[in-house]
Amino acid sequence: MSREHCLTNAGESRIGSSPNTSITFEEWSVIASVCFEGVSTISSRERNLATAFGILSYLLLSIVVVSKILSSALEDMDHKRTWLTKCCSTFNGGIIGLYAKLGIDVVVAIALVVQFWAFFRLR
């Protein structure tokens, strides 16, 4: 995104030393020090953690949605026993399906905790 594009969307800054500004940089630094006293920013490790779990959550959601779509489509084709329907039937029952569901549930729980932490940390 170019600087000109940002300026047309947000307009010129009213902070600075040009003639059409409302407040100088020195005055803004006083306001910022009073208003943001005691506010800590997130570290790069925290930002990376929140980003990684955001990506993980997105991928997990995508996998679940695609698997539901495929499962729905394969129910209609159950009379045609393809390799994909055999694979899905293997995961639907038995110990493999139980471990797969348990694994997904654990990953979802961990991602949920980290996403809530990031939300409340950024508040």
C-alpha positions, 0 to 999 in steps of 0.5 A: 500500500503506498503512502499516498493511498494511506493519506487519501484514506486517513487524511493528513496527520494533525500532529506535527510542525507544519502550518495546518497541524493542530498539535505539535510533536512535543505537545503530543508526547506530553499527552501520550506520556500522561494517557499511556502511563503504565501501559505495556506493549506486547513483546515480539514473542507474544506477538509471534505466539498470537500470530502462530495460534491464529494461523493454527486456528484458521487452518484447523477451522478450514480442515474441519469445514472441508472434512464436513463437506467431503463427508457430506458428499461421500455419504451420497456416494456410499454405494461406490466404495472408493479409497476415500470412502474406505478411509473415512469409514476407518476414521469414523469408528474404532480406536483410530477415530477416537484418538483423532477426535481426542487430538483435535479436541486437545488442539482446539482447547489449547488454541482457544486458551491462547486466543483468549489470552491474546484477546485479553492481553491486547485489550 
